[in-house]
Amino acid sequence: MNEEEPFYKNARVVLFIAVILGSIVAIMPSYSDGKFNTNLKYGLDLEGGSWLQLQLQGVVAQVDADEGKIIQAEFGRLFNDPAIRLDEVAEESVTFTTSKDIDKKTIDALGYGVSTVTKGAEGGTRITLQTNKVYLIKKYLENSLNAEVIPITGSVIMFEIRKAVTQEELENTLKQVDGKVTKFKEGVSSETRDLTKKILEDKLNTAGFKEIPIRTVGDNYIMVDLAGMDMTTAREIAAKPGKFEIRIQVQKNETVHVLYGTEIKKVDPIQKESVRVAGATEKVDKWGVPFELSDEGAQALRDAAIQYGAVTNPESHYLSMYLDEKLVFDAPLDRELAKNIKSVPVKTLVASTGQGDEGQRKARELQIHLSAGALPVNVEVVGSGQVSADLGEKFKEQVAIAGIIALVTVAFAIYFRYRQPNIIIPMLATSFSEVLIILGFTAIVGFQLDLPTITGIIAVIGTGVDHLIIITDEVLAGGAMPPDKVYRSRLTKAFAIIMAAAATVVIAMSPLLIMGFGALKGFAVITIIGVLIGVGIARPAYAVIIQGLLVETSDKKFIDED
């Protein structure tokens, strides 16, 4: 061995030790109240808790209909005029005449397209709408089914109906407009499925549950694991989010749609305002939730408020917020706000929830509904299960025992192969350190440990020891520690083999990452991370350490293999 600085001052070894210490800090092991505690997060298998299978309520269908019939049906209903007369149906416009006197502002507010309005030759109103067949079918289905409908462009136009309807119900709905259903599939588009998953993740995180494993299965199922949570709470938290909608009161108990939760751009933290109420000697806290609408949402609210009279008589036209068609909040427009909306669309609003502790509680609930409750489709719990805390603790003990057995078995294998403490100790210490670093990584990123991820760690132990044996056997091929130059040459060959093996593991695990098969994805993530930690940090450090600890055992002359 050449006269160089001690191996423990080598940059690779220093990095290795620093990462180990950082991992220990991240794990933060402690002992209190007779229990060993860490920052590690455990999944459903090891912590106990509940799991839910949620079905997304929606269908995707290819439909056709007569746009002229749609105009007659929709505007006959809106104008209470059964004698709507079609004048012309073009590719990008429809012209019709109604016996009613309707102004352009009212027509445009209905949302069927930009209109041109003239007086009819025989009285009434002649209207030309800049619209097309796809948009008219979308509007008709939305109004008839009380659901959001999204056209999906492709080789053929499909319509995603974000509501649970049967093919028979859809066919009956289209009969009035000479329509038909060509294709029908239960489920939603992949874009809607992924959006639902993302919003559900935001919903759970907003409620304070970090790193909840949520995975999709097919186009209409989502699996949610809620470690440490009983079934009742799990259903309340995970299955409650749904389709968020704002409606406006027209008359008595009748309401009409204004906008969906997708038009809510931002929700600010709940706020309180100290106000003095009549008859009280002290001020009380009044709570509310500030939120901001998109430009389209603000315009839709303004149009509805003007059309139905909420700007002049807000107390008779409450704004109501619904989650899964259940009322979660309703209140009239503030007088000043109503006055402002009459002049210009208002994007920033505050939903007042009341006073005191009850008002604060309602504000927190409404904040969650506004910020992450606007799922594009409703969800239904179609499967559920539970792992008791005692069983989870038992699994945790069994996993710990399995890990210890794996390390002990590896130790015996290494001992019978080399029988040299200056090889066995560094090899086992390196292998154990890799496990420590992986656990530190999971603690930092909040990754949950479950049975598949623990299996991945055990697999990494085996792979790591294989690599360490390759390094040891390659550099000691002559039976003793070679000169530094020969050592480096052999080490290069050893790392070429290790890198090829590591690349093979990463490539083999990659499909599991892409396909995202839930628990298997966790196994793949941990295996890949473990391999990268090994080849990037642990193996290079081990090569330096083993060179520093071994002494020449033979006077044999080595041939320079450069």
N, C-alpha and C positions, 0 to 999 in steps of 0.2 A: 504493500500500500504506500503510495507516495506521501511525502510529508506535506500535508495541506492542513487547512483549518479543520477543527473537529467537526464531525458529521452533524452534531446537533446545532451547529451554526449555519449549516447549509440552508439556502433560501427555501428549498422544497420541504425540508423538515420543519423549519420555522412556520411555514404556511400551514402544514399539516397540524402542528400543535395548536396554532391559533384557531383553526377551524374547529378542532376538538373542544377547545375551551369555550368558543362561541356557542357550540352546540349544547354544552352543559348549561351555559347561562340561559339559552333559549328554552331548554327542557325544564330548568329550575327545579331540580329535585328537592324535596323537603320532607320532614317527618313531624307530624303533629297529631295529637289526639289518637295515638295508636295506629295511625294510617300513614302510608307512604304516598305523597302527593307530587304531581308534576304538572307542567303546562300542556301535556299531551292531550289531544282530543280523541275520544274513542267513538267508534261508530255503533250502530244498532247491535251488532253481534256481541260486543264487549261491554257496552254500557247498559244495555236493556233499553226498551222504549217501544215505539210503534212504527208501523209502515202503512202507507196508504197507496192504493192504485186508483188514480183519477182518470175518468173517461171524459174526453173533450166532446162537448155537445155541438155537432155540426154535420153538414153533408156537403158534398161537391157534386154538382149535376150539370149536364149539358141540356139546355132547354131552348125552346123556340116559342115565339108568340107573334101575334099580329100587332104591330105598333099602332095602327089606326084604332083597333079595338081597345088597346091600353089607354089611348088618349080619351076615347069616349067613356070608358069605365072610370078612369081617375078623375077627369075634370067634370064628368057628370056628377060624381059624388061630391067633389069639392065645391062646385057651384050650385049643387042641387038642381041640376038641369039635365033631364033625361034625353033632351033633344039636341045634344051636341052634334054638329054637322062637320064631317071631314071634307076639306076642300082640296088638299094636296098632301101626299106623303112622299118626300124625297129622301135621299140617302142621309143628309145632314140636317134636315129640317122637316117640320110637320106644321101644316096650316089648317086651322079649324075655326068654326064660328059658334059662338054661344049666344043665347038670347038675353043673357045677363049683361049689365053694364059693368065691366071690370077694367080697372086701370092697370098700367104697366107695372107699377110698384108692387101691387098685389100679386100679379102673375109671377114676377121675378122672385118674390119672397117664397114661393112654393117650391123652388129649387129644381124645376124641370129643365131649365135652360134659359138663356137670354131671349127675351121676347120682343116682338114688334107688334104693337097694338094699333088697330084702326077701327073706325066705325063700320059695321056691316052694311051692305047695300040695302038690306031689308030690316035694318034695326039690329040691336045687339052689338056684339064685339067680335071682330075678326082678329085672330091671334096667330102669329107665326113664331114657333119655337125653334131655336138653334139647338138641335139635339140629335140623337141617333138611336137606332134600335136597341143596342146593348144597354145604353143608359136608361132607356124607358123600361126595359125588362127589369133592370136592377131596381129602379124606383118602385115599380109595381110589386115586385116580390117583397121589398122592404115594408111597404105599406100594408100589404095583404097578410104577411106573416109576422109583422111586428118584430123584425129581425134585421141585423146588419147583413148586407149582401155585397160581396166583393167579386167583381169580374176577374177571371184569371186568363190572361192572354196566352196564346200558343197557336198550334196548328188549327185548333178549334177553340172557341170561347167557352170556358166553363164558368159556372157561378158557384162561389162558395157561400153557402147560407149558414151563418153563425148561430144556428139554433137547431135543436133536435126536432126534425120533421121526418115523417115517413114518405116513401115514394107516392103512396096513395094520396096523402094530404097535399103534396106538391102538385100532383096531376089535377086534383079537384080545384086547387087554387088557379091553375092555368086554363081551366075549361072556359071561363068567362071571356077570355081573350084569345080563344082558338089556339091555345098553346099546347105543347106536348113535352114530355121528358124523354130525351134520347139516351142519356147515360145517367146513372145514379150510384153514388158510393158514400157510405157512411164514413165519417171522419172529416178532417180538415186538411188544408194544404200544409206542406212542411214549413212554410214561412209562418203561418198562424200557430202551428205547434211550437216552433222555436220561440216565437214571441210570447206565447203563453208561459212557457218554461222560464223565460227571462223575467217576465213580470212577477211570476210566482216567487222566484228567487229574491227579487227586490222586496216583495211583500213580506216574506219571512225574515229577511235581514232588517227591514224597517221595524219589525216587531221585536227585534233583538236576538234572533236565532241565526248565528253566523255559520257559514259553511255547511248548510243543510244539503246533503246529497240529493239532487233531483235529476232524474234521467228519463229520457223519452223512449217509448216502445211503440214502434209503428207510427201511424199518423194520428192516432186518437187516444193514446194512453200516456200518462206520466206517472212515474213511481217516485214517491217521496219517503225518505227515511228520517224519522224524528227521534234521535237518540235521547234517552232520559225523559221521555214524555209519555204520559198515559194516553190511552186511546181517546178518551173524551176530549182532552185538550188538543190532541193531534187533529181530530176532526174539526174542532172549532177554529184552529189556526190555519190549517192547510186547505180544508175543503170549503171554507167560508168565502174566500175571494171569488169574485165572479164578475159578471158583466156590469159595468158602472154606466149609469145613464142619468142625464138631467132632463126633466120634463117640466112643462109649464101648465098650470091649471087654466082650463078654458072656461068651464062653467061647472058649478057644483063639484062633483067628484071626477069629472072628465078631465084628462090631461093629454097633452100631445108631446111627441118627442122634440127635443131641442138639439142635444148633442150627446155624443158618447165620451167616455173617459179618455179616449185617445186624443181628444182635443185639449186636454189639460197638459200644458207644457211643463209647469213647475209648481211644486207645493212647498211653501216656506214653513218653518217651525211655528207651532201654535203660539199665539200671542194673547196677552191679557191687557185689559185697559181698566183702570180704576175709575168707576163712575158712581155718581150719587143717584140713588133711586128715591122716588117719592116716599115720604114717611120715614126714611132712614136717617140716622144721625151721622153715620160713617159711610165712607165709600166702600163699594164692593168690587170684586174682580169680575170683569166680564170677559169671557174667553171667545176666541175665534180662530179660524184657520185661513190664512191668506193663500190664495192660489192664482195662477196666471193661465189664461186661455190662449190658444193659438189665434192667429188672425181670423181663420175660418170659424173657430169656435166663438170668438167675440162677435163676429158678424151674424152668426146664426142666432146667438142670444139676443142681439139687438133686433133682428128681424122678427123673432117670435114675440119679444116684449112689445114691439110696436103693433104687430098684427093682432094680438089678442088683448091689447089694452093695458098691459102691465105697467106701462110708462105713465099712464094717467090715473090708474086705480090699482096700485100694486097689492093692496090688501085683499083684493078679490082674485088675484092671479099669482098664487104662490109658485115659487120655483121648488121643485121636488127632486131629490137625489135618490136614486135606486141602486141597490146592489143585489144582483140576482132577482130582480123584479120585487125586491123587498125595500120598503121605504126606510132610508137611514137618516134623512134630514129633509126638512122643508121649512121655508120661511119666505115672506114677501120681500121684494126688492126694497132696499132703503130708499126713502123719498128723494134724497139728493142723488143717489145712484140712478134712480129711474129718470130723473131729470137729465142727467149727463148722457145716459144711454139713448135718450130720444134724439140727441144731437150728434153723437159719434159713438162707434163701438168702444166698449170698455173692456180691456184685457185683464186688469188686476182687480180681483174681488176678494172679499172676506166673508166666509160663512160663519156667522155668529152662533154659538152653541149654548149660550146661557151663562149663569153666574155660579160662583163657588166651586166646590169640589166636583159636583155633578157636571157643571159646564166644562170643567177641565177634562174630566173623563170622556165626555162626548167629543171634545175637541181632539183628543188623542186618537180616538177611534176613527173619527172622520178624516183626520190627517192620513191615517193608514189607508183608508178606502180611496181617498183622492190620489195619493202618491203611487200606490202600487196595487190598488184593488181593481183597476180597470182592465180586467182580463178580456181579451177579444171575444172569448166564448165562455159559456157556463161550463162548470165541471161537476161531475157526479162521482161519488165514492162507489166504486164497483168491487173493491177488494180491500181487505185490511188484515193486519196481524199484529201480534205483540210478542216481545221477548221480555221476560221478567228481569228485574234488576239482579236478582239472585243468580239466575241462569247466566246473565251477562258477566257477572263477577266470576262465576265458575269457568266460563270460557276464557276469561282473562288469565286466570291461574293456569289453565291448561296450556294456553299459548306461551306463557312465561316458561313453563316447564319444558315445552317443546323446543323453545329457543335455547335453553340451557343444555338440553340433551344434544342439540345440534352442535353447539360449541364444544361440548365435552367429546363427542364422537370425532369431530375434526381434530381436536387436540391429540386423541389417541392415534389417529391415522398419521398425523405429522410426527408424533413421537416414534412410532415404529418405522417410519421412513428415514428419519435423520438422526435421532438419538443425540442431538446436540442442543443444549439449552440456548446457545447463542443464535440458533436458527429458530427453534420452537417458540421461544418467548416473543421475539419481534413479529413472527408470523401471526401468532394468536392475538397479540396486542393490536396489530394492524387490522385484523379481521374484526375484532370487537370495536375498534375505533370507527370503522366504516358503519357499523350498526348505529353507533352513537351519533355519527354525523347525519345519517338518514333520519333518525328520530328528531334531531335538532331541526332539520329541514321541514319536517312535517309540523313541528311546533311553530315555526316561524310563519309558514303559509297557512296554518290552520287546517291542514289536511287531516281527515279523520282516519284513525287506524281501525281496521276491521279484520276479519279472518283472511280475506284475499290479500290485503296489503301486508299482513304479517307473513303470509306464505311467500309474498314477493321478497320480503327481507331475508327469510330463510334461504330462498333461491339465490339471493345476492351473496350470502355467506359462502355457499358452495362454489359459485362462480369466482368469487374473490380468492378463495383458497387455491383454486385451480390456477389462477393467474400468478399467485405468489409462488406456487410450486414450479411453474414454468420459469420464472425469474431465477429462483434458487438453483434449479437443475442446470439451467443454461450457463450460468456464470461459474458453477462449480463442476463443470463437466470433467475437468481434469482431476477432481478429488480434493482440490485446495483452492484458496483464493488466488486468482491470477494477478499479474501486474495490472496497474490502472488502465493502461492502453488496451490490453486484451479484454479486461473487464467491460470497458465501454463498448467494444466491438460486439461482445456476446450479449450485452444488455440491449443493444440496438436490435439484434435478432429476436431476443425475447419479447421486446415491445412490439415488434412487427407482428408476431403471433398473437399477442394479447389484443392489439388494436383490431386485428381481423376478427378475433373471437367476439370482442365487444360490439363491433359493428354488426355482426350476425345476430346477436341478441337484440340489439336496438331495432334492426329491420324486422325480426320475427315478432317483436312486441308492437310495432307500429300499427298494424291492422286493427288491433284491439283499441288503440287510441282513437283511430279514425271512425271505427264503427260504433264506439261508445257503448259497449254492452255492460253498463253499470258496474257491478263488482269486478268484472274482468278488467275494466278500464283502470280501476284502482291498482290491481295487481300489475298491470303493464306500466303504469306511471312509476310505481315504487321500484320495479325492476330496472327500468331505464335510468331513473335518477341514481339508483345504487351503482349501476355499472359506470355511469359518467363520473360519479364521485370517486369510484375506484381508480379508473384509468387516468383521471385528471389530477387527483390529489394523493390518494393513498399509495398506489403502486410506485410512482416516482419517489415518494418519501421512503418507502420500504427499501427500494434499490439502494438509496444512499445509506440508510441505517444498517442494512446487512453488510455493506462494504466496510462500514466503520467498525462493526463489531467482530467480524470474522478475522482470523489471523491465518497466515499461511500454514498449512499442515504438511506441506511436502516441499522438498528442495528441488522438485522437478522443474526443469527449465521449460518455459512456455514459448511457443513460437508466436511471433507477432502476426496476428490474423488480419491486420489492416489490408 
